[in-house]
Amino acid sequence: MTTSPVIIWHNPRCSKSRQTLALLEEQGLTPDVVKYLETPPSAEQLHDVLAKLGLSPRQLMRTKEAEYKAQNLADADDAALIAAMVTTPKLIERPVVIHGDKAALGRPPEAVLEILA
């Protein structure tokens, strides 16, 4: 398909994340697996991925997590949301697949196929 690496921000405990990783492997790819809960992205990486996804920080957040409410993020600005995702990576929607200058959320897993061409 291409020579640029495919990266997945992966949570092994998440069924959609596991399904997306399996789908990538079925495509003959060996993605770089980043267990983002163990190695959270930096604010700069989040800005980059948000631009590639075409999403706002809130659209990449798991707003139903207890940590979202505990940190009073409902009225937070984008900078505060990004800071919260850096310090509490559980708030990041998953999985995220990055390929070159494109990215996609694996919800549903098949959504990532369009960025692989």
SEZA-785570 format. One record per residue (C-alpha): x, y, z; residue in three letters; residue number from 1. Coordinates in nm, 3 decimals, decimal comma, always signed. Layout:
<sites>
<site xx="X" yy="Y" zz="Z" res="ala" n="NUM"/>
...
</sites>
This chain:
<sites>
<site xx="+0,000" yy="+0,000" zz="+0,000" res="met" n="1"/>
<site xx="+0,259" yy="+0,254" zz="+0,110" res="thr" n="2"/>
<site xx="+0,593" yy="+0,287" zz="+0,276" res="thr" n="3"/>
<site xx="+0,496" yy="+0,532" zz="+0,551" res="ser" n="4"/>
<site xx="+0,436" yy="+0,360" zz="+0,883" res="pro" n="5"/>
<site xx="+0,091" yy="+0,286" zz="+1,017" res="val" n="6"/>
<site xx="+0,056" yy="+0,370" zz="+1,386" res="ile" n="7"/>
<site xx="-0,228" yy="+0,267" zz="+1,614" res="ile" n="8"/>
<site xx="-0,298" yy="+0,424" zz="+1,952" res="trp" n="9"/>
<site xx="-0,412" yy="+0,100" zz="+2,110" res="his" n="10"/>
<site xx="-0,581" yy="-0,010" zz="+2,430" res="asn" n="11"/>
<site xx="-0,568" yy="-0,392" zz="+2,446" res="pro" n="12"/>
<site xx="-0,868" yy="-0,396" zz="+2,683" res="arg" n="13"/>
<site xx="-1,093" yy="-0,222" zz="+2,427" res="cys" n="14"/>
<site xx="-1,281" yy="-0,447" zz="+2,182" res="ser" n="15"/>
<site xx="-1,288" yy="-0,182" zz="+1,905" res="lys" n="16"/>
<site xx="-0,915" yy="-0,131" zz="+1,946" res="ser" n="17"/>
<site xx="-0,849" yy="-0,506" zz="+1,922" res="arg" n="18"/>
<site xx="-1,080" yy="-0,534" zz="+1,618" res="gln" n="19"/>
<site xx="-0,905" yy="-0,243" zz="+1,445" res="thr" n="20"/>
<site xx="-0,560" yy="-0,391" zz="+1,509" res="leu" n="21"/>
<site xx="-0,678" yy="-0,727" zz="+1,371" res="ala" n="22"/>
<site xx="-0,821" yy="-0,553" zz="+1,063" res="leu" n="23"/>
<site xx="-0,489" yy="-0,379" zz="+0,998" res="leu" n="24"/>
<site xx="-0,307" yy="-0,710" zz="+1,030" res="glu" n="25"/>
<site xx="-0,559" yy="-0,874" zz="+0,792" res="glu" n="26"/>
<site xx="-0,457" yy="-0,605" zz="+0,540" res="gln" n="27"/>
<site xx="-0,100" yy="-0,736" zz="+0,562" res="gly" n="28"/>
<site xx="+0,018" yy="-0,446" zz="+0,776" res="leu" n="29"/>
<site xx="+0,233" yy="-0,458" zz="+1,086" res="thr" n="30"/>
<site xx="+0,143" yy="-0,132" zz="+1,256" res="pro" n="31"/>
<site xx="+0,350" yy="+0,039" zz="+1,521" res="asp" n="32"/>
<site xx="+0,141" yy="-0,026" zz="+1,830" res="val" n="33"/>
<site xx="+0,144" yy="+0,256" zz="+2,084" res="val" n="34"/>
<site xx="-0,020" yy="+0,162" zz="+2,411" res="lys" n="35"/>
<site xx="-0,124" yy="+0,519" zz="+2,473" res="tyr" n="36"/>
<site xx="-0,238" yy="+0,454" zz="+2,831" res="leu" n="37"/>
<site xx="+0,122" yy="+0,359" zz="+2,914" res="glu" n="38"/>
<site xx="+0,285" yy="+0,612" zz="+2,681" res="thr" n="39"/>
<site xx="+0,046" yy="+0,907" zz="+2,649" res="pro" n="40"/>
<site xx="+0,079" yy="+1,140" zz="+2,352" res="pro" n="41"/>
<site xx="+0,218" yy="+1,488" zz="+2,408" res="ser" n="42"/>
<site xx="+0,011" yy="+1,800" zz="+2,355" res="ala" n="43"/>
<site xx="+0,197" yy="+1,851" zz="+2,027" res="glu" n="44"/>
<site xx="+0,112" yy="+1,498" zz="+1,911" res="gln" n="45"/>
<site xx="-0,252" yy="+1,551" zz="+2,003" res="leu" n="46"/>
<site xx="-0,264" yy="+1,878" zz="+1,807" res="his" n="47"/>
<site xx="-0,112" yy="+1,697" zz="+1,508" res="asp" n="48"/>
<site xx="-0,356" yy="+1,405" zz="+1,526" res="val" n="49"/>
<site xx="-0,655" yy="+1,634" zz="+1,576" res="leu" n="50"/>
<site xx="-0,557" yy="+1,824" zz="+1,261" res="ala" n="51"/>
<site xx="-0,524" yy="+1,497" zz="+1,069" res="lys" n="52"/>
<site xx="-0,860" yy="+1,378" zz="+1,200" res="leu" n="53"/>
<site xx="-1,029" yy="+1,712" zz="+1,138" res="gly" n="54"/>
<site xx="-1,176" yy="+1,698" zz="+1,490" res="leu" n="55"/>
<site xx="-1,192" yy="+1,930" zz="+1,785" res="ser" n="56"/>
<site xx="-1,039" yy="+1,815" zz="+2,114" res="pro" n="57"/>
<site xx="-1,384" yy="+1,750" zz="+2,261" res="arg" n="58"/>
<site xx="-1,471" yy="+1,523" zz="+1,965" res="gln" n="59"/>
<site xx="-1,171" yy="+1,305" zz="+2,052" res="leu" n="60"/>
<site xx="-1,269" yy="+1,279" zz="+2,419" res="met" n="61"/>
<site xx="-1,453" yy="+1,007" zz="+2,602" res="arg" n="62"/>
<site xx="-1,697" yy="+1,244" zz="+2,770" res="thr" n="63"/>
<site xx="-1,877" yy="+0,968" zz="+2,961" res="lys" n="64"/>
<site xx="-1,568" yy="+0,873" zz="+3,163" res="glu" n="65"/>
<site xx="-1,581" yy="+0,957" zz="+3,534" res="ala" n="66"/>
<site xx="-1,254" yy="+1,150" zz="+3,494" res="glu" n="67"/>
<site xx="-1,424" yy="+1,387" zz="+3,249" res="tyr" n="68"/>
<site xx="-1,681" yy="+1,485" zz="+3,509" res="lys" n="69"/>
<site xx="-1,428" yy="+1,480" zz="+3,796" res="ala" n="70"/>
<site xx="-1,205" yy="+1,729" zz="+3,610" res="gln" n="71"/>
<site xx="-1,503" yy="+1,957" zz="+3,528" res="asn" n="72"/>
<site xx="-1,427" yy="+1,948" zz="+3,158" res="leu" n="73"/>
<site xx="-1,780" yy="+2,018" zz="+3,029" res="ala" n="74"/>
<site xx="-1,707" yy="+2,390" zz="+2,987" res="asp" n="75"/>
<site xx="-1,329" yy="+2,366" zz="+2,937" res="ala" n="76"/>
<site xx="-1,156" yy="+2,528" zz="+2,640" res="asp" n="77"/>
<site xx="-0,953" yy="+2,334" zz="+2,384" res="asp" n="78"/>
<site xx="-0,621" yy="+2,392" zz="+2,564" res="ala" n="79"/>
<site xx="-0,762" yy="+2,251" zz="+2,888" res="ala" n="80"/>
<site xx="-0,909" yy="+1,952" zz="+2,706" res="leu" n="81"/>
<site xx="-0,575" yy="+1,872" zz="+2,543" res="ile" n="82"/>
<site xx="-0,396" yy="+1,910" zz="+2,876" res="ala" n="83"/>
<site xx="-0,649" yy="+1,671" zz="+3,032" res="ala" n="84"/>
<site xx="-0,590" yy="+1,411" zz="+2,757" res="met" n="85"/>
<site xx="-0,213" yy="+1,434" zz="+2,814" res="val" n="86"/>
<site xx="-0,243" yy="+1,382" zz="+3,189" res="thr" n="87"/>
<site xx="-0,540" yy="+1,142" zz="+3,172" res="thr" n="88"/>
<site xx="-0,503" yy="+0,944" zz="+2,847" res="pro" n="89"/>
<site xx="-0,806" yy="+0,733" zz="+2,939" res="lys" n="90"/>
<site xx="-1,006" yy="+1,033" zz="+2,812" res="leu" n="91"/>
<site xx="-0,881" yy="+0,981" zz="+2,453" res="ile" n="92"/>
<site xx="-1,126" yy="+0,805" zz="+2,224" res="glu" n="93"/>
<site xx="-0,977" yy="+0,490" zz="+2,079" res="arg" n="94"/>
<site xx="-0,839" yy="+0,355" zz="+1,867" res="pro" n="95"/>
<site xx="-0,666" yy="+0,618" zz="+1,656" res="val" n="96"/>
<site xx="-0,482" yy="+0,504" zz="+1,344" res="val" n="97"/>
<site xx="-0,228" yy="+0,736" zz="+1,186" res="ile" n="98"/>
<site xx="-0,084" yy="+0,693" zz="+0,839" res="his" n="99"/>
<site xx="+0,132" yy="+0,967" zz="+0,692" res="gly" n="100"/>
<site xx="-0,068" yy="+1,290" zz="+0,687" res="asp" n="101"/>
<site xx="-0,398" yy="+1,113" zz="+0,760" res="lys" n="102"/>
<site xx="-0,562" yy="+0,970" zz="+1,069" res="ala" n="103"/>
<site xx="-0,889" yy="+0,794" zz="+1,149" res="ala" n="104"/>
<site xx="-1,081" yy="+0,674" zz="+1,450" res="leu" n="105"/>
<site xx="-1,148" yy="+0,301" zz="+1,445" res="gly" n="106"/>
<site xx="-1,517" yy="+0,345" zz="+1,525" res="arg" n="107"/>
<site xx="-1,618" yy="+0,137" zz="+1,341" res="pro" n="108"/>
<site xx="-1,288" yy="-0,043" zz="+1,274" res="pro" n="109"/>
<site xx="-1,348" yy="-0,033" zz="+0,898" res="glu" n="110"/>
<site xx="-1,328" yy="+0,347" zz="+0,907" res="ala" n="111"/>
<site xx="-0,949" yy="+0,322" zz="+0,912" res="val" n="112"/>
<site xx="-0,931" yy="+0,151" zz="+0,573" res="leu" n="113"/>
<site xx="-0,990" yy="+0,477" zz="+0,383" res="glu" n="114"/>
<site xx="-0,662" yy="+0,629" zz="+0,509" res="ile" n="115"/>
<site xx="-0,452" yy="+0,331" zz="+0,399" res="leu" n="116"/>
<site xx="-0,482" yy="+0,377" zz="+0,023" res="ala" n="117"/>
</sites>
